[in-house]
């Protein structure tokens, strides 16, 4: 007769002797791996003896080998964009073939490479590329993290001893795009002239008209109101993909435009390419200045060589410095925070004026997908799928509600509170779901302004609260510093 268990099966815990054996095994395993890595480094030094330094950049290998022609083609164009100066080799033994000249439709046009990127089918040509990489201190890019075991793991450890290894896995690392740019900075000899950029920034500020207020524009749906309002009495700062709307920019004549995202603005997709093409058009026709984190200076120098005098790179503050800097005249360094608002727009605005007004920062409404809703007129929504295809982990591994709470809530609140302690007034021009703006929005703040402006803003406010209701009671009005005591309406 068959016997069955009516309850859960009891798991036996390993005894003390087995625990000791396992600990000894792991120690031996780690010792062997360290020894293999040392042997790899030693072999690498021996192979490079007598080799004179080369003026060309070290070659790049992508590993493991590819089993998909589609992924091999994707990585081919990826390395061609991020490392066009380097020779790069990918191994795809088949089945099928990879037409390297066939650029996938989600990848934007890019300059001709100076290095040679190739997809090889046989082990021998790849072995020749490996030999070349060993002799010239090449870089091994692990494009996919698949933890090996046994002999495969020792082979990987040995190779890491021979050449520099870098994991750039677009399927598991949401920051892979930024890491690719950091690898580029390490391999490509590019000098960022900090003093020149700072001088360019200060000279431009000195030449600007003097205002006591600053308007900051985001890409949310309420930005549509901008075509009905007048902003000529203040500085104008615009956010990244607003460059798509040529008519609005002609009307606004912004003093600054800022963009700072590795995926959206400095990547190789059709989305990023469209942004940079529209930005180049703007810089070619207006006197505005483009401000960006200096981490992206190599891409900016490459794509905006004709308007280099209108680009200003600013370093991000070191962890030991003022990570919430709001005065770029005093300290030429961006806050060490996320999102273009906190990273760039706020420190720029508070450097310029002591009254800052915001339009287009609607936040993440109930039912919104991804980060928040963008205005169709001011974002490349039709090209958004190119970002999802190229950077899958960036979207799959982002908690959007947590991002709203932490970045647009806690980080923005900390920066705004610091500014308020320094007697800066912050005025959201429309209701917002972003927690820090939500607390500062005051119904009817525009009541004593121009009648046409009042009508536009009150209608938007009424529609918002009819649709969503009062999110929470607004904070008490802030005391206006003497230098900002002027009618708040635009």
C-alpha positions in Angstrom: 0.0 0.0 0.0 1.3 3.5 -0.9 2.0 5.9 1.9 1.5 9.6 1.6 2.5 12.5 3.9 -0.3 14.5 5.3 2.0 17.3 6.4 5.0 19.2 5.1 8.2 17.3 4.6 10.7 18.1 7.3 14.0 19.5 6.0 17.0 18.1 7.6 19.6 20.7 8.7 23.2 19.9 7.9 25.2 18.7 10.9 28.3 20.5 12.3 30.7 18.2 10.3 29.0 19.0 7.0 29.1 22.8 7.7 32.8 22.6 8.3 33.3 20.7 5.1 31.3 23.3 3.1 33.3 26.2 4.7 36.6 24.5 3.8 35.4 23.8 0.3 34.4 27.5 -0.3 37.8 28.7 1.2 39.7 26.4 -1.2 37.5 27.6 -4.1 38.2 31.3 -3.4 41.9 30.5 -3.0 42.0 28.7 -6.3 40.2 31.6 -8.0 42.7 34.1 -6.5 45.6 32.0 -7.7 44.1 31.7 -11.2 43.6 35.5 -11.3 47.3 36.1 -10.3 48.4 33.6 -12.9 46.3 35.5 -15.5 47.9 38.9 -14.5 51.4 37.3 -14.7 50.7 35.8 -18.1 49.4 39.2 -19.3 52.6 41.0 -18.1 54.7 38.4 -19.9 52.8 38.8 -23.1 53.2 42.5 -23.1 57.0 42.5 -22.4 58.8 44.5 -25.0 55.6 46.0 -26.5 55.9 49.7 -27.0 53.0 51.9 -26.1 50.6 52.4 -29.0 48.9 55.7 -29.9 45.7 53.8 -30.9 43.1 53.0 -28.4 43.1 49.5 -26.8 40.7 47.0 -28.5 37.5 45.7 -27.1 36.1 42.2 -27.0 32.4 41.3 -26.2 31.8 38.1 -24.3 30.1 35.6 -24.0 29.6 34.6 -27.6 26.3 35.4 -29.2 23.6 32.9 -30.0 21.1 35.4 -31.4 21.8 37.3 -34.6 19.4 40.0 -33.4 21.3 40.6 -30.1 24.7 40.5 -31.9 23.5 43.2 -34.2 22.2 45.3 -31.3 25.5 45.1 -29.4 27.5 45.8 -32.6 25.7 49.1 -33.0 25.9 49.8 -29.3 29.6 49.5 -29.2 29.9 51.5 -32.5 28.0 54.4 -30.8 29.7 54.4 -27.4 33.2 53.4 -28.5 33.5 54.4 -32.2 37.3 55.0 -31.8 38.0 51.4 -30.7 38.4 48.2 -32.6 35.8 45.8 -31.3 35.1 42.1 -32.0 32.0 40.0 -31.4 31.8 36.3 -31.8 28.6 34.9 -33.4 29.1 31.3 -34.7 25.6 31.0 -35.9 23.1 29.7 -36.9 22.3 32.5 -39.4 24.3 35.6 -40.3 24.6 39.1 -38.9 24.4 41.9 -41.4 26.4 44.6 -39.6 25.4 47.2 -42.1 21.7 46.7 -41.3 21.0 49.2 -38.5 17.9 48.2 -36.4 15.1 50.7 -36.8 15.1 51.8 -33.2 18.8 52.9 -33.4 19.4 56.5 -34.6 22.0 57.6 -37.2 25.5 58.1 -35.9 28.9 59.3 -37.2 31.2 57.0 -39.1 33.4 55.1 -36.6 37.2 55.6 -36.5 37.8 52.1 -35.2 36.9 48.8 -36.8 33.9 47.0 -35.3 33.4 43.4 -36.6 31.3 40.3 -36.0 33.3 37.1 -36.6 31.9 33.6 -37.0 34.9 31.4 -36.4 36.9 30.7 -33.2 40.2 31.4 -35.0 39.5 35.0 -36.0 38.1 35.6 -32.5 41.3 34.1 -31.0 43.4 36.4 -33.1 41.3 39.4 -31.6 41.9 38.0 -28.1 45.6 37.8 -28.7 45.6 41.4 -30.0 43.6 42.5 -26.9 46.1 40.7 -24.6 49.1 42.4 -26.2 47.5 45.9 -26.1 45.8 45.9 -22.7 42.3 45.5 -24.2 39.0 45.5 -22.5 36.6 42.6 -22.2 32.9 43.7 -22.1 30.7 41.1 -20.5 27.4 42.0 -22.2 25.4 39.4 -20.4 25.7 38.2 -16.8 25.4 34.4 -16.7 27.1 33.2 -13.6 29.3 30.2 -14.8 30.3 27.3 -12.7 33.2 24.9 -12.5 35.8 25.3 -15.3 33.9 28.1 -17.1 34.2 30.2 -13.9 37.9 29.6 -13.8 38.3 30.5 -17.4 36.4 33.8 -16.7 38.7 34.5 -13.7 41.8 33.8 -15.8 40.6 36.2 -18.6 39.9 38.9 -16.1 43.5 38.6 -15.0 44.7 38.9 -18.5 42.6 42.0 -19.6 40.5 44.6 -18.0 36.9 43.4 -17.6 33.7 45.4 -17.5 30.1 44.1 -17.1 27.6 46.1 -19.2 24.4 44.1 -19.2 21.4 45.9 -20.6 19.1 43.2 -19.3 20.0 43.4 -15.6 21.6 46.8 -15.0 19.3 49.8 -15.2 22.4 52.1 -15.1 24.1 50.3 -18.0 23.9 53.4 -20.3 25.7 55.5 -17.7 28.3 52.8 -17.1 29.0 52.6 -20.9 29.7 56.3 -20.9 32.0 56.0 -17.9 33.9 53.2 -19.7 34.2 55.6 -22.7 35.7 58.3 -20.4 38.3 55.8 -19.2 39.3 54.6 -22.6 39.1 57.7 -24.7 41.5 60.5 -23.9 39.2 63.5 -23.5 40.0 66.5 -21.4 37.2 68.5 -19.8 38.4 72.0 -19.3 36.6 73.0 -16.1 37.9 76.5 -15.9 36.9 77.3 -19.5 33.3 76.0 -18.9 33.0 78.0 -15.6 34.3 81.2 -17.3 31.8 80.6 -20.1 29.0 80.3 -17.6 29.9 83.4 -15.5 30.5 85.6 -18.6 27.1 84.6 -19.9 25.4 85.4 -16.6 27.1 88.8 -16.5 25.7 89.6 -20.0 22.1 88.7 -19.2 19.4 91.2 -18.3 18.6 91.5 -14.6 15.3 90.0 -13.3 14.1 89.1 -9.8 12.2 86.0 -11.0 12.9 82.9 -13.0 10.4 80.7 -14.9 11.2 77.0 -15.1 9.4 74.8 -17.7 8.9 71.0 -17.5 7.3 68.7 -20.1 4.0 67.9 -18.3 0.6 68.5 -19.9 0.2 72.0 -18.2 3.1 73.3 -20.4 0.4 73.7 -23.0 -0.6 76.9 -21.1 2.7 78.5 -22.0 1.5 79.7 -25.4 -1.2 81.8 -23.7 1.0 83.5 -21.0 3.8 86.1 -21.0 7.1 85.3 -19.4 9.1 88.3 -20.6 9.6 89.7 -17.1 11.9 86.8 -15.9 14.7 84.4 -16.8 13.4 81.3 -18.7 14.8 77.8 -18.2 13.5 74.9 -20.3 13.8 71.2 -19.8 15.3 68.8 -22.4 12.7 67.6 -25.0 10.8 70.9 -25.1 13.3 71.6 -27.9 10.8 69.6 -30.1 8.4 72.6 -30.0 10.1 75.1 -32.3 7.2 77.6 -32.1 7.2 77.7 -28.3 10.9 78.2 -28.1 10.8 81.0 -30.6 8.2 82.6 -28.4 10.0 81.9 -25.1 13.6 82.7 -26.2 14.9 80.6 -23.2 18.2 81.7 -21.5 19.1 78.1 -20.7 18.1 74.6 -21.7 19.1 71.6 -19.5 19.3 67.8 -20.2 21.0 65.2 -18.1 19.8 61.7 -18.7 22.1 59.0 -20.1 19.2 57.0 -21.6 16.9 59.7 -22.9 19.3 62.3 -24.1 22.8 60.8 -24.7 22.0 57.3 -25.9 22.0 55.8 -29.4 18.3 55.4 -30.0 16.1 57.3 -32.5 14.6 59.1 -29.4 18.0 60.5 -28.3 19.0 61.3 -31.9 15.8 63.3 -32.5 16.4 65.3 -29.3 20.0 66.1 -30.2 19.0 67.1 -33.7 16.4 69.5 -32.4 18.8 70.9 -29.8 21.4 71.5 -32.5 18.8 73.4 -34.5 17.9 75.5 -31.4 21.6 76.3 -30.6 22.1 77.3 -34.3 19.3 79.8 -34.3 19.1 81.3 -30.7 21.5 82.6 -28.2 20.4 80.2 -25.5 23.0 78.1 -23.6 22.9 74.3 -23.2 23.8 73.1 -19.7 24.6 69.5 -18.9 26.5 67.3 -16.4 30.2 67.2 -17.4 29.9 63.3 -17.5 28.4 63.7 -21.0 31.0 66.2 -22.3 32.5 63.8 -24.8 29.1 63.2 -26.5 28.3 66.9 -26.5 31.7 67.8 -27.9 31.2 65.2 -30.7 27.6 66.2 -31.6 27.7 69.9 -31.1 31.1 70.9 -32.3 29.7 73.7 -34.4 28.0 75.3 -31.3 30.7 74.5 -28.7 30.7 78.0 -27.4 27.0 77.7 -26.4 27.5 74.5 -24.3 28.3 74.5 -20.6 29.3 71.4 -18.8 29.1 71.4 -15.0 30.5 68.6 -12.8 28.4 66.9 -10.2 29.5 67.6 -6.6 31.7 64.9 -5.0 30.1 62.9 -2.2 32.3 64.8 0.3 31.2 68.2 -1.0 27.9 70.2 -0.9 25.6 67.6 -2.4 22.7 70.1 -2.3 24.4 73.2 -3.9 22.0 75.9 -5.0 24.5 78.6 -5.9 26.5 77.9 -9.0 28.3 81.2 -8.9 29.8 80.3 -5.5 30.4 76.6 -6.2 30.4 75.4 -9.8 29.0 71.9 -9.1 25.6 70.4 -9.5 23.7 68.7 -6.6 24.4 65.0 -6.2 20.7 64.1 -6.8 18.5 62.5 -9.5 16.1 64.1 -12.1 16.8 67.1 -14.2 14.7 69.3 -12.0 16.8 68.7 -8.8 20.1 68.1 -10.6 20.1 71.2 -12.9 17.0 73.4 -13.1 16.7 74.2 -9.4 20.3 75.2 -8.9 20.3 77.2 -12.1 17.1 79.0 -11.1 18.2 79.8 -7.6 21.5 81.1 -8.9 19.6 83.5 -11.1 16.7 84.8 -8.9 15.0 84.6 -5.5 11.5 83.9 -6.9 11.1 80.8 -9.0 7.9 79.8 -10.8 7.2 76.4 -12.3 5.1 75.3 -15.2 4.8 71.8 -16.7 5.6 69.9 -13.5 2.3 68.0 -13.2 3.8 64.9 -11.5 2.5 61.3 -11.7 -1.3 61.3 -11.8 -3.3 58.2 -10.8 -3.3 55.8 -13.7 -0.1 57.2 -15.3 2.4 54.7 -16.6 6.2 54.9 -16.3 7.4 58.1 -14.7 4.5 60.4 -15.5 2.5 61.8 -18.4 4.4 63.9 -20.9 2.9 66.5 -23.2 2.7 65.0 -26.7 3.8 68.3 -28.2 6.9 68.5 -26.1 8.2 64.9 -26.0 9.0 62.2 -28.6 6.3 59.8 -27.4 6.1 58.1 -30.8 9.8 57.2 -30.4 9.5 56.1 -26.8 9.5 52.3 -27.8 13.1 52.8 -29.1 14.2 53.5 -25.5 12.3 50.4 -24.1 13.9 48.2 -26.8 17.5 49.5 -26.2 17.4 49.7 -22.4 15.0 47.1 -21.1 16.2 46.9 -17.5 16.0 50.7 -17.1 12.2 50.4 -17.3 11.7 46.9 -15.9 13.6 47.5 -12.7 12.4 51.0 -11.9 9.8 51.4 -9.2 7.9 54.5 -10.5 5.9 55.1 -7.4 9.0 54.9 -5.3 10.8 57.3 -7.7 7.9 59.8 -7.3 8.1 59.5 -3.5 11.9 59.6 -3.1 13.1 61.9 -6.0 10.2 64.2 -6.6 9.2 64.1 -2.9 12.1 63.8 -0.5 14.9 65.1 -2.7 13.0 68.0 -4.2 11.6 68.9 -0.7 15.1 69.0 0.7 16.3 71.3 -2.0 13.3 73.6 -1.9 13.5 73.8 1.9 17.1 74.8 1.7 16.2 77.5 -0.8 13.4 78.8 1.4 15.8 79.0 4.3 17.8 81.3 2.0 14.7 83.4 1.4 13.8 82.1 -2.0 10.2 81.8 -3.0 9.0 78.8 -5.0 5.6 79.0 -6.8 4.1 76.1 -8.7 1.9 77.8 -11.3 -0.5 74.9 -11.6 -1.6 72.0 -9.3 0.8 69.1 -9.2 1.0 65.4 -8.0 4.7 65.8 -7.2 4.7 65.8 -3.4 7.0 68.9 -2.9 5.0 71.0 -5.4 1.7 69.8 -4.1 2.5 71.1 -0.6 3.4 74.5 -2.0 0.6 75.1 -4.5 -1.9 77.8 -3.3 -5.3 78.0 -5.0 -5.9 81.4 -6.6 -2.3 82.6 -6.2 -2.6 84.3 -9.6 -5.8 86.3 -8.7 -4.2 89.8 -8.7 -2.4 89.4 -12.1 -3.4 90.1 -15.6 -7.0 89.2 -16.4 -6.1 87.0 -19.4 -3.5 85.2 -17.3 -5.9 84.7 -14.4 -8.6 83.2 -16.8 -6.1 80.7 -18.2 -4.7 79.5 -14.9 -8.0 79.5 -13.0 -9.6 77.4 -15.8 -6.8 74.8 -15.6 -7.0 74.8 -11.8 -10.7 74.2 -11.8 -10.5 71.4 -14.3 -7.7 69.7 -12.2 -9.6 69.8 -9.0 -12.9 68.7 -10.7 -11.0 65.7 -12.1 -8.9 64.7 -9.0 -10.2 66.6 -6.0 -8.0 68.3 -3.4 -5.0 66.0 -2.9 -4.3 67.5 0.5 -4.7 70.8 2.2 -2.2 73.3 0.8 0.6 74.6 3.0 0.2 78.1 4.5 1.4 80.9 2.2 5.1 81.6 2.4 6.4 85.0 3.6 7.8 86.8 0.5 11.3 88.2 0.9 11.5 91.9 0.3 13.4 91.6 -3.0 10.6 89.3 -4.4 7.6 91.4 -3.3 6.1 91.8 -6.7 2.8 90.6 -8.1 3.3 86.8 -8.4 1.3 86.4 -11.7 3.4 86.1 -14.9 
